[in-house]
Amino acid sequence: MISRDTAALRRITATVAMTLVLGGCTLDHRGQSGDPSQPPPGSRAQAGPTASTETPAECPTSGVRIRSTGGDAAMGLRALGLELVNCGEHPYQLNGYPVLHVFDEAREPIMLRVVNGAKEITSGFDQPPRQVILAAGERATAVVLWRNLVTDSTVVATNGEFLTVAPAAGQPADEVDPDGPIDLGNTGRIGVSAWKKADPSTPVPTRPAPPPAPSAVPSSVSPPDSRL
């Protein structure tokens, strides 16, 4: 099951390493995914289109902009790519995990346990964080992961509709497009990988394109008889 999940996740972004050594940590950050003290998605993101669709007119005062790069699903495993761009004029430092907050359709916070490294959800994303310094125009990437899994029919399944992401605790958050519902089943948890610097030569990750159709009939298959 894990190998099939990993194969699907590789289509999300060419910049995420899929062969990382298991050994990340699982942290219970109360409030990361729905602290009532946190403002609902809005302030900056609702003033206009989300970061994933707008043409940036100016850089936020934080100096960075976060957007999603599309999602993918395989055997109940969900994955959403994140990209942080240093749109300011000065170097920007990262050393940790994105901070997530999930909200329902009424924009009310959903209380979830955030698994840093996603160890409880799938393997291959548990590399510990390292210091990342982004020069102006450089990018960092991460991946949000969860499972649409129902293990107890007496517990109502959770569906998030909105997602905000901050570079680190205490930093301003951007509302990002989750590319569909955040269908967590009744797992009560969501995972995220550490920020990783993107290779400048790597294109911006986008939704994976469908495989091309075969250009010819395989040699092992006989063409249909025209007389039929």
Residue, then its C-alpha position, 0 to 999 in steps of 0.5 A: m500500500i505504501s509503495r502505491d501511495t508514494a508512486a502517486l505522490r511523486r506526481i505532485t511536485a518534482t521538488v519533493a524527495m520521495t526517498l527520505v529516511l524514516g525518522g521524523c517527529t510527530l508533534d501535537h500542536r494544539g491550535q495549528s489547525g483550528d485555534p479559535s484565537q486565530p482569525p478565520p481565513g480572510s484578512r489578507a486573502q479575502a481582499g482579492p483572489t487567492a494566491s494560487t489564481e491572482t497575478p501578484a501586484e505587490c509583495p505582502t509586507s511579510g515579504v513572502r507569498i504562499r500558494s498551493t500547487g495542486g493536489d493528488a489522491a491515491m487509495g484514500l491518501r491525499a496530498l497537496g503541494l505548497e510553494l512559498v516565494n520570497c517576493g521581497e527584496h531581502p533574504y528570507q529564512l525558514n527552519g521548520y514546518p508550515v503552520l496549518h489551519v483548516f476551516d469548515e464551510a462556515r469558516e469555523p476552525i476545525m480542531l485537528r492534530v497536525v503531524n509534522g513529518a506525516k509519519e502517522i499518515t505515510s512514509g517518505f516525508d519525515q525528513p527533519p527541518r533544516q535551515v533554508i535561506l531564500a534570496a529574492g525570487e527563490r522558492a521553498t516547497a512542502v506537502v500537506l498530507w491526509r487520509n480520507l479514512v473512516t474507522d468509526s461509524t459513530v464519529v462524524a467525518t470531517n470535511g474542511e473547505f478552507l486552508t490557511v498556511a503560515p511560514a512558521a508560528g506567529q507569522p502571517a498566514d495566506e489562504v491557499d486553494p486546497d484543490g477540493p475538500i479536505d476530507l479527513g474522514n474521522t482521523g482527526r489529523i493532517g500531516v505536513s512536511a518540512w520546508k525545503k528549498a526548491d531547485p531554481s532550475t526546477p519548473v514551478p510544480t503544477r497539477p500533473a498532466p494526464p499521460p499521453a495516449p498511445s501513438a500506435v497499436p501495440s505490436s502484441v495486439s492484432p489490428p481489427d479485421s476490416r471485413l468485420 
